[in-house]
Amino acid sequence: MTDILLVQPPIRDFYLTAKRTIPYGLAGIAAVLVREGFSVEIIDALATSRSHHIELPREMHYLREFYTHPDQSPFALFHHFKHFGYSFEHIGRTARHSSAQLVGISSLFTPYWGEALKTADVIRANLPNCKIVMGGHHPTVLPEAVMKSTAVDYILRGDGEVSMPLLAKALKKGKTIENIPGIVRRTSEGEIAADKPARMTKPDIYPLPAVELINRRYYRRRKKGGAVVVASRGCPLKCSYCCMRSSADQPYIRRRVASVFAEVERAVDQYDTGFIDFEDENLSLDRQWFLDLLSAIQARFGKNGLELRAMNGLFPPALDEEIICAMAGSGFKTLNLSLGSTSVDQLRRFQRPDVGRAFDAALELAPKYGLQAVGYIIVGGPNQQAEDSVRDLLYLAARRVLAGVSVYYPSPGSPDYERCRSLGVLPKSYALMRSSVLPISHTTTRKESSTLLRLGRILNFIKSLLDRGTPIPQARLHSQQQSIDNFDRVRAGRQLLGWFLDDGKIRGVRPDGTVFEHSISTRLTRMFLDGLKKIEIKGTV
C-alpha cells in the first residue's frame, strides 16, 4: 500500500519532446515526503512511447488552413493531433491498485490543464475516498478555475516541497489545514479560500529529488541516462511575456554550487547519466557562481563525455570568453542563446534589453571552442510586426547559428496575458495557449506566424546544406510537377527550395509523393527572398 501517489498526466498536442518531460518537480516533492516517513509512488503517464491520433478539438479547427496534409518535407510543421502517454483508464487502474490516501497531480502548463482535470476525474472514480490535490503553475495562477472541478479537493500554490509534507501530515493526523502555506480549499460555506503561493527561501535544506522513483529507462539518451537539474527558481529579468519573472510571489533564488554539483555527481555515478539539461530560466546570470559550478563539473567529469545543455536559453550578456571556454570544458556542446528580437520597438514591448552585441560576441567565440549555437526569436506577439520577424530571420541567416523560431503564446501570470485580454486577442480557451496552435492573431496574423515558422525551417535547411558542403539549388520554375518519386528528404528539399527561390511559394510532399502548396503569406516570403539576396548566408559550423 502506498501513502501518497504523485501523477504526471498525459498530454494532447501535435508533438512531444520527451527529454523535457522528466517529472523533476514531482521527484523533488517526493524526496521531502519520503524524508518525512511517507511511502510515495510516481505515476509518470508520459514515460512511454505510446501515442495515438485523436480528433482535432473543435476550437482548433482554424488550424486546418495551415496544417492541411501530412508533410514529409524538411519544411513540415504539424498535422496529426495526438494523445501522448498512457490512457486515462491505465492511470485509474494504477491509482486504484496503489490504495493511496493522498494523490498529487501536476498541472504545469495551462494548455494541458484539461488533461490534468481528466486525470483527477479518473482517479476520483477509482479511489473515491482519497484526497486529491493539484499543483503547478496553472493552478497557482488560476486556482478558482481549477477548483470548479469537484474531483479536486485542494490546490497547493507555489513550491510543493514546502506545502505538500505539511498537508500530508495534517491529513494523516486529522489536524486543521487552514494555515498550510499556499493552500486553496473550500470553506464550510462552499466558497474558495486561497492562500498566497508558498515559496522556498532556503533551497539547500531540501533533499535531492527522488529520481529513483522515476522511470529512468524511458529517459535514456544514446544508451546513457538523461536527467534534468534545476539550480535556481524564478528569474530577475522582467520580460513581459514570461510568468517566471521575479515578483513578490516569485522571488529569484539559487542553490549553492555544492548542492547542484552533488546532484550532477549522483546522476552520473549512480544512474549512468550522459545528458543533463539545466532547466533554469537563467542559468548563467551570476558569473562567479556559474564558473565555480563549471569548474567543479570539469574537474570531476571533463573527460567522460558528459553532455550538458541549458535548453531554456542563455542570456548572451552573461557569456564571455572565460565562461564559454569553461562551458565547453565541462560538457556543453551547444549554446542556446535567447535573442528575442532585433527590433528596438519590439524589445521595448517585451521589456527586454538589446543583447545583439553580446549575441554576436558569443557566436564569434563558439566555433573557437567547438560549440554550435541556436538563436531563439519570438514571433507573433501582441503588437509585434511580422516584417520585424522577417528581419530577425535575416539577421540569423547572416550568422553561424541555427534559427529557433518560437511562436508567442499568452502565459497566465505574465503582463502580456493581461495585454492580450485588453486588446481582445486572448484565446477563449486555455487549451489554445500554446505555440503549436498559433494562439493569437493580431498585428501578426496566424497565416503570417505559420509562414515565419516555415521560413525558419527553410533557413535551417539552407544552413544544413552549407554545413555538409551541398550547393544551394538555383531558382527554378515549378513547371507544374505534381509529385516527387523515390523520395529522399534532402533531395526533395533541394527541389522544393529551388521552386521557392523562384516563386516564393512553400510546398510540401505527402507520403504518396504528391506535391502541394502550404497556405502562406507571399508578402513575407518575398520580403525574405529579397533580403537573402543582400546578405551572405552562413551555415552553423
Secondary structure, DSSP 4 states (H G I P E B T S, - for coil): --SEEEEE--EEES---GGG---HHHHHHHHHHHHTT--EEEEETTSS--EEE-PPPGGGGGGGGTS-S---STT------EEESS-HHHHHHHHHHHT-SEEEEE--SGGGHHHHHHHHHHHHHH-TTSEEEEESHHHHH-HHHHTTSTT--EEE-B-HHHHHHHHHHHHHHT---TTSTTEEEE-TTS-EEEPPPB--S-GGGSPPP-GGGS-TTTT-BTTBEEEEE--EESBSS--TT-SSB--SSS--EE--HHHHHHHHHHHHHHH-EEEEEE--SSTTSSHHHHHHHHHHHHHHHTTTT-EEE-TT-B-GGG--HHHHHHHHHHTB-EEEEEEE-S-HHHHHHHT----HHHHHHHHHHGGGGT-EEEEEEEES-TT--HHHHHHHHHHHHTSSSEEEEEE----TTSHHHHHHHHHT-S-SSGGG-SGGG----SSS-HHHHHHHHHHHHHHHHHHHHHHTTPPPPPP---TT--B-SS--HHHHHHHHHHHHHHH---EEE-TTSBEEE----HHHHHHHHHHHTTS------
